Amino acid sequence: MWSLFEQKSIKKEIYRKSVHLSSLWIPCFIFFIPMKTVIGLLSTLLVLDLAAEYANYKKYSWFRRLFGKLFSQTMRLKELKHNRFTLSGAFYVLSAALLCCLLFPKNICIIALSIMIVSDASAAIIGKCFGTRKIRKQKSLEGCSAFFISALFIMLLFNPIFNVRDVSIIACMAATIAELFEDKLKLDDNLSIPLLIGCILYFA
């Protein structure tokens, strides 16, 4: 039975990852809209997000109140500290989407971003709720398994636009390992995972 603290922690994590899952609009947008339009929109959103995060960091009172009400529940602890400018996960999601659009074909871009969004949320929620076999730090076997299985499911789901091959399994495994060793990579997983998947699928 979970303690009250654990219940609150799980509830917050589910809320955060629910917001993260809402980013699925990006691969959907990429699928239906011309790439030039997508790149223009993502570039605009990235600039606006950077301006908003900087305004919050500079402690503009009117903006911090609004920013806090909208996003405080979705931000990680390191993002809530104001002793130095720290970019949020939203910035890295938008950056990853823009870079994938610039570097990879549309089909690979959609798959890489979908895995980043869905598998990251799956690993966090399953790991938080059912993770009992710790592998390293806060990462669990259950969470890592959820990441790999959901990533493989997405590969199969998008089989019509990118045939599932051995390289697809390799990409899922590599992304799972990158998620496990996120702290060693010194790069936000919202950025590292889609770029890693994209590179493997594109160059293999």
C-alpha positions as CSV (number, residue, x, y, z in Angstrom):
1,M,0.0,0.0,0.0
2,W,1.4,3.4,-1.0
3,S,2.0,6.1,1.6
4,L,0.3,9.5,1.3
5,F,3.6,11.0,0.1
6,E,4.0,8.2,-2.6
7,Q,0.4,8.8,-3.7
8,K,1.0,12.5,-4.2
9,S,4.3,11.8,-6.0
10,I,2.6,9.3,-8.3
11,K,-0.3,11.7,-8.9
12,K,2.1,14.5,-9.8
13,E,4.1,12.2,-12.1
14,I,1.0,11.1,-13.9
15,Y,-0.1,14.7,-14.4
16,R,3.4,15.7,-15.7
17,K,3.4,12.8,-18.2
18,S,-0.1,13.4,-19.3
19,V,1.0,16.9,-20.3
20,H,4.0,15.4,-21.9
21,L,1.8,13.0,-23.9
22,S,-0.1,16.1,-25.2
23,S,3.0,16.8,-27.3
24,L,1.8,14.0,-29.7
25,W,0.2,16.9,-31.6
26,I,3.7,17.5,-33.0
27,P,4.2,14.1,-34.9
28,C,0.5,14.4,-36.0
29,F,1.1,17.8,-37.3
30,I,4.2,16.6,-39.1
31,F,2.3,13.8,-40.7
32,F,-0.5,15.9,-42.2
33,I,1.2,19.3,-42.8
34,P,3.9,20.3,-45.3
35,M,7.4,20.2,-43.7
36,K,8.1,23.9,-44.5
37,T,5.0,24.9,-42.5
38,V,5.9,22.6,-39.6
39,I,9.5,24.0,-39.4
40,G,8.1,27.6,-39.4
41,L,5.6,26.8,-36.6
42,L,8.2,25.0,-34.5
43,S,10.7,27.7,-34.9
44,T,8.2,30.3,-33.8
45,L,7.1,28.3,-30.8
46,L,10.7,27.7,-29.8
47,V,11.5,31.4,-29.8
48,L,8.3,32.1,-27.8
49,D,9.1,29.4,-25.3
50,L,12.6,30.6,-24.8
51,A,11.4,34.2,-24.3
52,A,8.8,33.0,-21.8
53,E,11.3,30.9,-19.8
54,Y,13.8,33.8,-19.7
55,A,11.1,36.2,-18.5
56,N,10.2,33.7,-15.7
57,Y,13.9,33.4,-14.8
58,K,14.3,37.2,-14.6
59,K,11.5,37.2,-12.1
60,Y,9.2,39.6,-13.9
61,S,6.4,39.4,-11.3
62,W,3.4,39.6,-13.6
63,F,4.8,36.8,-15.8
64,R,6.0,34.6,-13.0
65,R,2.6,34.4,-11.5
66,L,1.1,33.4,-14.9
67,F,3.9,31.0,-15.7
68,G,3.8,29.4,-12.3
69,K,0.0,28.8,-12.5
70,L,0.3,27.2,-15.9
71,F,3.5,25.1,-15.7
72,S,4.7,24.7,-12.1
73,Q,3.1,21.3,-11.7
74,T,4.8,20.0,-14.9
75,M,8.3,21.2,-14.2
76,R,11.1,19.1,-12.6
77,L,12.8,20.2,-9.4
78,K,15.9,21.5,-11.2
79,E,13.7,23.6,-13.5
80,L,12.0,25.3,-10.5
81,K,15.3,26.6,-9.1
82,H,16.0,30.3,-10.0
83,N,19.6,30.6,-9.0
84,R,20.6,29.9,-12.7
85,F,18.8,29.9,-16.0
86,T,17.6,26.3,-16.6
87,L,15.6,25.3,-19.7
88,S,12.4,23.3,-19.3
89,G,11.5,20.0,-20.9
90,A,9.2,21.9,-23.3
91,F,12.2,23.7,-24.8
92,Y,14.0,20.4,-25.5
93,V,10.8,18.8,-26.9
94,L,10.4,21.7,-29.4
95,S,14.2,21.7,-30.1
96,A,14.1,17.9,-30.8
97,A,11.1,18.3,-33.1
98,L,12.7,21.1,-35.1
99,L,16.1,19.3,-35.4
100,C,14.4,16.1,-36.5
101,C,12.4,17.9,-39.1
102,L,15.6,19.5,-40.4
103,L,17.8,16.4,-40.3
104,F,15.5,13.4,-41.1
105,P,12.8,12.3,-43.6
106,K,9.2,12.8,-42.4
107,N,8.6,9.1,-41.6
108,I,11.7,8.8,-39.4
109,C,10.9,12.1,-37.7
110,I,7.4,11.0,-36.8
111,I,8.6,7.7,-35.3
112,A,11.5,9.2,-33.4
113,L,9.3,11.9,-31.8
114,S,6.5,9.5,-31.0
115,I,8.8,7.2,-29.2
116,M,10.3,10.1,-27.2
117,I,6.9,11.2,-26.1
118,V,5.1,7.9,-25.5
119,S,7.9,5.7,-24.3
120,D,9.3,8.3,-21.9
121,A,5.8,8.7,-20.3
122,S,5.3,4.9,-20.2
123,A,8.7,4.4,-18.5
124,A,8.1,7.1,-15.9
125,I,4.5,6.1,-15.0
126,I,5.2,2.3,-14.9
127,G,8.5,2.8,-13.1
128,K,6.9,5.1,-10.5
129,C,3.8,2.9,-9.9
130,F,5.3,-0.6,-10.2
131,G,9.1,-0.2,-10.2
132,T,10.5,-2.4,-7.5
133,R,13.7,-3.8,-9.2
134,K,16.1,-0.8,-9.2
135,I,18.8,-0.9,-11.9
136,R,20.6,2.4,-11.2
137,K,19.6,5.4,-9.2
138,Q,15.8,6.0,-9.7
139,K,15.6,3.8,-12.8
140,S,13.8,0.4,-12.5
141,L,13.7,-2.7,-14.6
142,E,9.9,-2.3,-14.9
143,G,10.3,1.3,-16.2
144,C,13.0,0.3,-18.7
145,S,10.9,-2.6,-19.9
146,A,7.9,-0.3,-20.4
147,F,10.1,2.0,-22.4
148,F,11.4,-0.7,-24.7
149,I,8.1,-2.5,-25.2
150,S,6.2,0.8,-26.0
151,A,9.0,1.9,-28.4
152,L,8.8,-1.4,-30.2
153,F,5.0,-1.1,-30.4
154,I,5.3,2.3,-32.0
155,M,7.7,0.8,-34.5
156,L,5.2,-1.8,-35.4
157,L,2.3,0.7,-35.5
158,F,4.2,2.8,-38.0
159,N,5.3,-0.2,-40.1
160,P,3.4,1.1,-43.1
161,I,5.6,4.2,-43.3
162,F,8.8,2.5,-42.2
163,N,9.3,-1.2,-42.5
164,V,10.3,-2.8,-39.2
165,R,13.7,-4.4,-39.5
166,D,16.6,-5.4,-37.2
167,V,17.7,-1.8,-37.1
168,S,14.3,-0.9,-35.6
169,I,14.9,-3.2,-32.6
170,I,18.4,-1.8,-32.3
171,A,17.0,1.7,-32.2
172,C,14.6,0.8,-29.5
173,M,17.3,-0.9,-27.4
174,A,19.7,2.1,-27.9
175,A,16.9,4.6,-26.9
176,T,16.2,2.5,-23.8
177,I,19.9,2.5,-22.8
178,A,20.1,6.3,-23.4
179,E,17.1,6.7,-21.1
180,L,18.7,4.6,-18.4
181,F,22.0,6.5,-18.6
182,E,20.4,10.0,-19.1
183,D,22.5,11.5,-16.3
184,K,25.8,10.3,-17.9
185,L,24.9,11.7,-21.3
186,K,24.6,15.2,-19.9
187,L,21.8,15.8,-22.4
188,D,18.1,16.1,-21.8
189,D,16.4,12.8,-22.9
190,N,13.7,14.8,-24.7
191,L,16.5,15.7,-27.1
192,S,18.9,12.8,-27.0
193,I,16.4,10.0,-27.6
194,P,14.7,11.2,-30.8
195,L,18.1,12.3,-32.3
196,L,19.6,8.9,-31.4
197,I,16.6,7.0,-32.9
198,G,16.6,9.2,-36.0
199,C,20.3,8.7,-36.6
200,I,20.1,4.9,-36.3
201,L,17.1,4.6,-38.6
202,Y,18.5,7.0,-41.1
203,F,22.1,5.9,-41.4
204,A,21.7,2.1,-40.8
